[in-house]
């Protein structure tokens, strides 16, 4: 059994430097004093600070171009377990790897989403995939747009701002394709974040060792 846990923090930066961007391609890895190494920053949806739900304009989620901390790519801990069982000349061993915590970002997911190739983009397309879903108050709504009848109406779960500046529950119906294209566009890195935890069966081995008496008259000591 092996266990490891690493905590690396930025203790000091050069005088006059508040932060240092180590790399940046959509997601930026930014070092800030007092934070852990590996902090990932990106953009996301505009949200109401009161409850964190998205803000909508004309039924579509608004973007917020301000960088915010989305996570850290370092795991909380890593562990591996190696075990071997033997019976006479037969052996069986396995190795499990466990990595807990940390986040990763998938631009592939965002690209696939804007092409309608992830399961979430089915939500609201038609009555069969309608009803409330995560981030969607209601979907598969029958409505008319430009005098044409559709069954792909979606109402996003969140707020819309009135002309008076107040926030009220979003109640504007839009096409499901428009909603998904806006929510999952590549510039919204927040929607591409995944939990990086995993448990893997890394290795399985089955072995057989030839009896030593079969090798008694040779220079070979053992064969497995």
N, C-alpha and C positions, 0 to 999 in steps of 0.2 A: 504494500500500500504506500503510495507516494502522495503527498499533499504540498501544495505551494500557494502562497498568497503574497502578492506584491503591492505595495503602496508607495508610489513615487509622486512627490509634490514639488511644485515650482517654489523654491524658497526665495529666489532673488532674480531680478532682471537688471539690465544695464540702467544706470541713472537716466531718468527721464523717459524710460520705456515702460508703458503700462501693460502692454501685451505684445506677444511676438507670434506671428503666423508662420507655423512650420511648413505647412503645405495647404494648398487650396484648389480644389476642383469640384465645384458645386459645394461640397462639404469642406469646411476649413478646420484644420487642427490648430488650435490657438492655445498658446501657453500664457497663463495669467498667474501672477503671484498669489500663492495660497491655494491654488486649484491643483487637482491631480493632472499629471501628464496624460495626454490622450483625450482631452476634452474636445468634442466635436460640436462645431457651430454651423448653423444653417438658417434658412428661412422657413416660413410656414404660413398658416392662415392667421388673419386678424381675428382676435378673440376678445370677448367681453371679460374684463378682469374679474367681474363679480362671480362668474361660474365657469369661465374657461371655454364656453361654447362659441362656435364660429359666428362671425358677423357677415351678413349677406347684403348684396346690393343687386336689385332687380332679380332676386331669386338665386343668384350665384355667389359662392363664397369669395370673400375679399382676401387678397394676398397682403401679407405684411413683410416688406422687404428688410425689416430690421433683423440682424443676426441675433439668434438666441441659442442657448446651450441645448443641444438635442440629446446628448448622452456622452458616454465615454467608451472607447473601444476596448479598454482593459477589463478582463473578467474579475469578478470578486475573488474567486479562487479556482484552482485546478486540482484535479485528483485523478489518480489512475489506480486500478486494481488488477494485479496479476496473480493468477492462481493456477496451480498444476496438480492434477490428479494422476495417480499411477496405480495400475493393477498388473502385477507380474511384469511382463515386458511391454505392456501397452501404456502410453501416457496421453493425457489430454490436458491442454492448457488454453486459457483465454485471457485477453487483456481488454479491460474497459477503460475508456477515457471519459471524464466528466469535466466540463467547463461551465461554470455558473456565473451569470451576469455579463455585463458589457453589452454594447449595442453595435450594430452594423447598419450601413445604409445601402440600399439596392436601387441603383438607377435603372436597372433592368426592369424592376417592378413598375417604376414610373413610366418608362417607355411603353411597356406592355399595357399599362392601364389606359394610356391615351389612345391605344389601338383597340381597346375593348377586349383584351386578352387575359384579364384576371377576373376571378369569380365575382368580385365586388361590383364590376361594371355591368353585371346582369341585373343588379338591384334596380327596380323601377322601370325596366325596359318594357314590361307588359304586365297585365294583371297576375299572370302566373308567378312572376318574381316581385310582386308588389308588396305593400304593407310596410310597417316600420322596420328599419334596419339600422345598424350602427351609423350615426351621422345623418340618417334620413328619417324625417318625421312620418312621411307617407310616400308611397311610390306606386307605380302602375295605375295612376289616376286617369280617368277618362276626362278629357278637356278639349277645348278648341283653341287653335292658334291661327290667326289670319283667316278665320272662317272654315278651317279644315279640322276635322275631328281626329284626335289622337288618343292612345291609351298608354302613353309613356310619360305621364306627368310625374314630377318629383317635387316634393317640398323638403328642403334641407332643414335639419334640426339646428336651430340657433336663433339669432336675432337679426332684425333689420332696423335701420335707423330711420326715423321719421324726419320730415322737413323741419320739425321743431327741435331735432337733436336728441329726442328720446329713443330708447330702445324698446321695441315690442317684438313679440314672437313672430318669426318669419312665417309668412303664409302665401308666398308667391310661388306659383307653379311654373316649372321650366321643363324642357325636354331632358330626359335622363342622360342622353349623350352630352348635352351642354354642361350638365352638373358634373359628370364624371371627368370630362376634359378639363374643366376648371379646377376641380379638387385635386386631381392627380397629375397635373402638369409638372414637367421636370424641375421647374423653379421652386416647387414646393417640396423641399427635401424632407420636411417633417413627416410626410406620408410614406417615405421610403425607409423609415427606421424600423429595424427588427430587433427583437431580443436575440442576442448571440449565444444564449445558453444551449448546450447540447450534451447528450450522453451517447457515446458511440461504442459499438463493439469493434475495437481496433484490430484484433487479431484472434484467430482460432487455429490451434495446431493439434493434430493427432499424430502420434508417433509410435513406432514399433522398433524395439531394439532386438537385434538378432541374439540368440543365446550365445554366450561366450564359448561354449564347447564347440560350436560350429567354426570358431576362429582359432581354436587351440593350436593348430599346426601352421598358423600364418603369422606374419609380422603385424597384422592389424589387431588392435586391442578391442575396438567396438565399432559397430555400424548401427546407425539409427536412421 
